Amino acid sequence: MLQTWVRAVLARRNGGRVGFLHRSITSLTNQVDQHTQKALKFALAHRSHLRSQLPGSLSELGSSLHCNLVVGGARRFCVVVENGEDLEDSHVESESGGSDKDKKVKVLYEKPVDFTRVDVNLLPTVLIIGRPNVGKSALYNRLIRRREALVYNTPDDHVTRDIREGIAKLGDLRFRVFDSAGLETEATSGSILDRTAGMTANVLAKTQFAIFLIDGRFGLHPLDLEVGKWFRRNAPGFNPIVVLNKCESIHDGTGSVAGAAAEALMLGFGDPIAISAETGLGMTELYEALRPSLEDYMIRVLNDDSQDNSSSQDGNSGEDDESKLPLQLAIVGKPNVGKSTLLNALLQEDRVLVGPEAGLTRDSVRVHFQYQGRTVYLVDTAGWLQRTERDKGPSSLSIMQSRKNLMRAHVVALVLDAEEITKARRSMTHAEVVIARRAVEEGRGLVVVVNKMDLLSGRKNSELYKKVKEAVPQEIQTVIPQVTGIPVVFVSALEGRGCIAVMRQVIDTYKKWCLRLPTARLNRWLRKVMSRHSWKDLSAQPKVKYFTQVKARPPTFVAFLSGKTELSDTDIRFLTKSLKEDFDLGGIPIRIMQRTVPRKSGNSNSTSSQFTHKMVERTLSDKRTTVS
């Protein structure tokens, strides 16, 4: 009787097919009637007895009763509940809307994988390697669909020196791609090329896939063979995808591509793919070569992390906290002041190349990390210099890229050299003043970081150390009067001292930069401020109807005036200073505009309001107005 009942349950759930475990995975059951629930509950209660009586796969009924196929959106995955769960209680609890936190559920993902919905931190990583001047940066720009990496034809020099990271978008594929410096295996120990090769080896140890790029115009170069040996030595058992670049000129049907491909087989990494990073030729073949491996890797990662991801998603409230939005921080300054060392100290890893050579950084390296639950994007820029006619090639491109990154940043960290300050007996040079004023004119938050304070340590330099800490903030306020209360942090990036203080000041400045004040509070503040301001002529005193904030990032306010009398430059400076003192808005630019509201007349309707902008000094940007 018992066997007949169980077989009837199996037939009802599987449409008369045998093999409950793998049949239930291929068919979906959304509802179970009352009789089926009773039968399953009875089978669960007597599973030990059933294992001894039922033959074959039916003896595994106790464990197979807990596997159901779930279809969600475009993905298919199997939800497996571990033994010991009561199926009827689980079904009733899900119908009543109860919590499933106490259940151990594992999600098994299957192909195809939608890479566009995968978390960025879980995406696979692909490293582009090769000898110098084979088009690695051009392929990097093609994959991320932006011109971020510097590209310049320099056979005798290396343009790329640091590791750049970006999100590649190749069709519907998404992965993290790294652009590396050109490899020369016979570089002198301790040289720049030797240090860049060491950084590439460190990144290669952490990546899952690699693209070995060679120049298809010249075929297999002896340096390519050396890079192949270096690759096997640093990543044994790792087979990269060999790609022939710059094939747009030899893809003419004469057999040149076939000859270059035959030579590339000598590397022993498989058949190469002919592409052109400059024109986009061969991107479809590269997509077809990458997708199977990337998809298999993503399925493994998603299946391993499915339980952790589900628990983390349950804990998210779904509300967007403005204070936790990503922060763009640009580290700028003159060459050889320790910008790259400061970035490595903040990340606590050797992410960018450092050394005593001036102008070592050429590309603006953008990396991200988590600080107190907030995503921070750090941009290490090249040394800021005034562009001259002599600056051509990579140095000229570096200057332009640094200026673009300053305009994209939310907060700018201006790095100064403490040793240079003591020698020159002044806090900022002309170039550093230009950087600070450009940041203020663009409406960015500003934090000044005085680096290399370790050179002033010791008993002999104790007095000099105190004088520097006292004089620098005062002099900075003198040379940059547009913004009051600029935070100054004294650090030693080489020793890692002061990094936490830097991030605290950056976060505090960013919060002020995003601050929004309610109109009611501003008008109460305005009445108190206007009453204590000394007016030269009370009859000519401007009548401010109300004061409101129209935007943040940076804070921008509008004063609505009645009558023809406008606020003078002195009045605007007084309001700006009062705002910074009363609401603690030091270190960020504040903009105040005026709007004159004409009086209504009985014969004609009121016309549109007119904006009147006041600014103390002329700025370089025609889109922004800065007041002091």
Residue pairs with C-beta under 8 A, 6 or more apart in sequence:
2 46
2 50
2 53
3 53
3 54
5 39
5 42
6 39
6 43
6 50
6 54
6 58
6 61
8 39
9 36
9 39
9 40
9 43
10 18
10 20
10 58
12 36
13 20
13 24
13 29
13 32
13 36
14 20
14 23
14 24
14 27
15 27
17 23
18 57
19 57
20 57
20 58
20 61
20 64
20 65
21 57
21 60
21 63
21 64
21 67
24 64
24 67
24 68
24 69
25 67
25 69
25 78
26 69
27 69
28 68
28 69
28 70
28 71
29 68
32 40
32 91
37 88
37 91
40 65
40 87
40 88
41 86
41 87
41 88
43 50
43 61
43 62
43 65
44 62
44 65
44 86
44 87
44 88
47 61
47 62
48 62
50 58
50 59
50 61
50 62
51 59
51 60
51 61
51 62
52 59
54 61
62 83
63 83
65 87
66 80
66 81
66 82
66 83
66 85
66 87
67 78
67 79
67 80
67 81
68 78
68 79
69 76
69 78
69 79
70 77
70 78
70 79
74 112
74 114
75 109
75 110
75 113
75 114
76 110
77 107
77 108
77 109
77 110
77 306
78 107
78 108
78 110
79 105
79 106
79 107
79 108
80 105
80 106
80 108
81 90
81 103
81 104
81 105
82 104
85 103
90 103
93 99
93 100
94 100
101 314
104 307
105 307
105 310
106 303
106 306
106 307
107 302
107 303
107 306
107 307
107 310
108 303
108 306
109 298
109 299
109 302
109 303
109 306
110 299
111 295
111 299
112 295
113 295
113 298
113 299
113 302
114 172
115 123
115 172
115 173
115 174
115 175
115 294
115 298
116 172
116 174
118 174
118 298
118 302
119 309
120 167
120 176
122 298
122 301
122 302
122 305
123 167
123 174
123 175
123 176
123 298
124 175
124 176
124 208
124 209
124 294
124 297
124 298
124 301
125 175
125 176
125 177
125 178
125 206
125 207
125 208
125 209
126 168
126 175
126 176
126 177
126 178
126 207
126 208
126 209
126 210
126 211
126 290
127 177
127 178
127 180
127 200
127 203
127 204
127 207
127 209
127 210
127 211
128 136
128 139
128 140
128 177
128 178
128 179
128 180
128 210
128 211
128 213
129 136
129 180
129 183
129 200
129 204
129 210
129 211
129 212
129 213
129 227
129 231
129 240
130 136
130 182
130 183
130 212
130 213
130 214
130 224
130 227
131 182
131 183
131 184
131 214
131 221
131 223
131 224
131 226
131 227
132 155
132 158
132 181
132 182
132 183
132 184
133 153
133 154
133 155
133 182
133 215
134 182
134 213
134 214
134 215
134 245
134 246
135 213
135 215
135 245
135 246
135 277
135 278
136 160
136 179
136 180
136 182
136 213
137 149
137 150
137 151
137 159
137 160
137 164
137 179
138 149
138 151
138 245
138 277
138 278
139 211
139 213
139 243
139 245
139 275
139 277
140 148
140 149
140 164
140 166
140 177
140 179
141 147
141 148
141 149
141 151
141 277
142 277
142 278
142 280
142 283
143 166
143 168
143 169
143 170
143 177
144 166
144 167
144 168
144 169
144 177
145 169
146 166
148 164
148 166
148 364
148 366
149 160
149 164
149 179
149 363
150 159
150 160
150 362
150 363
150 394
150 397
150 398
150 401
151 159
152 159
152 393
152 394
152 397
154 393
154 394
157 394
158 181
158 182
158 192
158 193
158 196
159 362
159 363
159 394
160 179
160 180
160 181
160 182
160 362
160 363
161 181
161 192
161 196
161 353
161 360
161 361
161 362
161 363
162 181
162 196
162 199
162 352
162 353
162 361
162 362
162 363
162 365
162 380
163 178
163 179
163 180
163 181
163 199
163 200
163 203
163 351
163 352
163 365
164 178
164 179
164 363
164 365
164 366
165 176
165 177
165 178
165 179
165 366
165 367
166 176
166 177
166 179
166 366
167 174
167 175
167 176
167 177
168 174
168 175
168 176
168 177
170 283
170 286
170 287
170 290
171 287
173 287
173 290
173 291
173 294
175 209
175 290
175 294
178 203
178 207
180 196
180 199
180 200
180 203
181 193
181 196
181 197
181 199
181 200
182 196
183 197
183 200
183 223
183 226
183 227
183 230
184 193
184 197
184 223
185 197
185 223
185 226
185 227
185 229
185 230
186 226
187 193
187 194
187 197
188 194
192 353
192 355
192 357
192 360
195 353
195 355
196 353
197 230
199 350
199 353
201 234
202 350
204 210
204 231
204 234
204 235
204 238
205 234
205 235
208 297
209 240
209 241
209 290
209 293
209 294
209 297
210 231
210 235
210 238
210 240
210 241
211 240
211 241
211 243
212 227
212 228
212 231
212 240
212 241
212 242
212 243
212 267
212 269
213 243
213 245
214 220
214 221
214 224
214 242
214 243
214 244
214 245
214 264
214 272
215 221
215 244
215 245
215 246
216 244
216 245
216 246
216 247
216 250
216 257
216 260
216 274
217 246
217 247
217 249
217 250
217 260
219 259
219 260
219 263
219 264
220 260
220 263
220 264
220 266
220 267
224 267
225 266
225 267
228 267
228 268
228 269
231 238
231 240
239 269
239 270
240 269
241 269
241 270
241 273
241 286
241 289
241 290
242 264
242 267
242 269
242 270
242 271
242 272
242 273
243 272
243 273
243 274
243 275
243 286
244 257
244 260
244 261
244 264
244 272
244 273
244 274
244 275
245 275
245 276
245 277
246 276
246 277
246 278
247 257
247 260
247 274
247 275
247 276
247 281
247 282
248 276
248 278
248 279
248 281
250 256
250 257
250 260
251 257
251 274
251 276
251 281
257 274
260 272
260 274
261 271
261 272
261 274
264 272
265 271
265 272
273 282
273 285
273 286
273 289
274 281
274 282
274 285
275 281
275 282
275 283
275 285
275 286
276 282
322 514
323 374
323 511
323 514
324 373
324 374
325 374
325 514
326 368
326 374
326 375
326 376
326 377
327 374
327 375
327 376
327 377
327 410
327 411
327 506
327 507
327 510
328 377
328 379
328 408
328 409
328 410
328 411
329 376
329 377
329 378
329 379
329 409
329 410
329 411
329 412
329 413
329 506
330 379
330 381
330 405
330 406
330 408
330 409
330 411
330 412
330 413
331 339
331 342
331 343
331 378
331 379
331 380
331 381
331 413
331 415
332 339
332 381
332 384
332 402
332 406
332 412
332 413
332 414
332 415
332 435
332 439
333 339
333 383
333 384
333 414
333 415
333 416
333 432
333 435
334 383
334 384
334 385
334 417
334 429
334 431
334 432
335 358
335 359
335 382
335 383
335 384
335 385
336 356
336 357
336 358
336 359
336 360
336 383
336 417
337 383
337 415
337 416
337 417
337 420
337 451
337 452
338 415
338 417
338 451
338 452
338 493
338 494
339 361
339 380
339 381
339 383
339 415
340 352
340 353
340 354
340 360
340 361
340 380
341 354
341 451
341 493
341 494
342 413
342 415
342 449
342 451
342 491
342 493
342 499
342 502
343 351
343 352
343 365
343 367
343 378
343 380
344 350
344 351
344 352
344 354
344 493
345 493
345 494
345 496
345 499
346 369
346 378
346 499
346 502
346 503
347 367
347 369
347 378
348 496
351 365
351 367
352 361
352 365
352 380
353 360
353 361
354 360
358 383
359 382
359 383
359 395
361 380
361 381
361 382
361 383
361 398
362 382
362 394
362 395
362 397
362 398
363 382
363 398
363 401
364 379
364 380
364 381
364 382
364 398
364 401
364 402
364 405
365 379
365 380
366 377
366 378
366 379
366 405
367 377
367 378
367 380
368 375
368 376
368 377
368 378
369 375
369 376
369 378
370 376
371 503
371 507
372 507
374 507
376 503
376 506
379 405
379 408
379 409
381 401
381 402
381 405
381 406
382 398
382 399
382 401
382 402
383 398
384 399
384 402
384 431
384 435
385 391
385 395
385 399
385 431
386 431
386 434
387 396
387 399
387 400
391 399
403 438
406 412
406 435
406 438
406 439
406 442
406 444
407 442
409 444
410 444
410 445
410 510
410 513
410 553
411 444
411 445
411 446
411 447
411 506
411 509
411 510
411 513
412 435
412 439
412 444
412 445
412 446
412 447
413 447
413 448
413 449
413 502
413 506
414 432
414 435
414 436
414 439
414 446
414 447
414 448
414 449
415 449
415 451
416 427
416 428
416 432
416 448
416 449
416 450
416 451
416 472
417 450
417 451
417 452
418 450
418 451
418 452
418 453
418 455
418 456
418 468
418 490
419 452
419 455
419 456
420 429
421 427
421 450
421 468
421 472
422 456
422 464
422 468
426 475
427 471
427 472
427 475
427 476
427 479
428 436
428 475
428 476
428 479
433 479
433 480
436 446
436 448
436 476
436 479
436 480
437 480
437 482
438 620
439 446
440 446
440 480
440 482
440 483
440 589
440 626
441 619
441 620
441 621
441 624
441 626
442 621
442 624
443 553
443 554
443 589
443 591
443 624
443 626
444 513
444 554
444 589
445 506
445 509
445 510
445 512
445 513
445 554
445 587
445 588
446 480
446 483
446 486
446 509
446 587
446 588
447 486
447 487
447 489
447 502
447 505
447 506
447 509
447 587
448 472
448 476
448 486
448 487
448 488
448 489
449 488
449 489
449 491
449 502
450 468
450 472
450 488
450 489
450 490
450 491
451 491
451 492
451 493
452 492
452 493
452 494
453 465
453 468
453 490
453 491
453 492
453 497
453 498
454 492
454 494
454 495
454 497
455 461
456 464
456 465
456 468
457 465
468 490
469 490
472 488
473 486
473 488
476 486
476 488
477 484
477 486
480 486
481 628
482 589
482 616
482 617
482 626
482 627
482 628
483 586
483 587
483 588
483 589
483 628
484 577
484 580
484 586
485 580
485 585
485 586
485 587
486 586
486 587
487 505
487 508
487 509
487 586
487 587
489 498
489 501
489 502
489 505
490 498
491 497
491 498
491 499
491 501
491 502
492 498
493 499
509 587
509 588
512 555
512 584
512 585
512 586
512 587
512 588
513 552
513 553
513 554
513 555
513 588
514 552
514 553
515 552
515 555
515 583
515 585
516 549
516 552
516 555
517 549
517 555
517 583
519 546
519 547
519 548
519 549
522 547
522 548
522 549
522 557
523 546
523 547
525 547
525 578
525 582
525 583
526 544
526 546
526 547
529 574
529 575
529 578
529 582
530 544
533 571
533 574
535 541
540 565
541 565
542 561
542 563
542 565
542 566
542 567
542 571
543 561
543 562
543 563
543 565
544 559
544 560
544 561
544 567
545 560
545 561
545 562
545 597
546 560
547 557
547 558
547 559
547 560
548 557
548 558
548 560
549 555
549 556
549 557
549 558
550 556
550 557
550 558
550 593
554 588
554 589
554 590
554 591
555 579
555 585
555 588
555 590
555 591
556 590
556 591
556 592
556 593
557 579
557 590
557 591
557 592
557 593
558 592
558 593
558 594
558 595
559 567
559 575
559 592
559 593
559 594
559 595
560 595
560 597
561 567
561 594
561 595
561 596
561 597
562 596
562 597
562 599
563 596
563 599
564 596
566 594
566 596
566 612
566 614
567 575
567 592
567 594
567 614
569 614
569 616
572 592
572 614
572 616
572 627
573 616
573 627
573 628
575 592
576 590
576 592
576 627
576 628
579 585
579 590
580 586
580 590
589 626
589 627
590 627
591 624
591 625
591 626
591 627
592 614
592 627
593 611
593 612
593 613
593 614
593 625
594 611
594 612
594 613
594 614
595 609
595 610
595 611
595 612
596 609
596 610
596 612
597 609
598 606
598 607
598 609
598 610
599 606
600 606
613 625
614 627
615 625
615 626
615 627
616 626
616 627
616 628
617 626
617 628
619 625
619 626
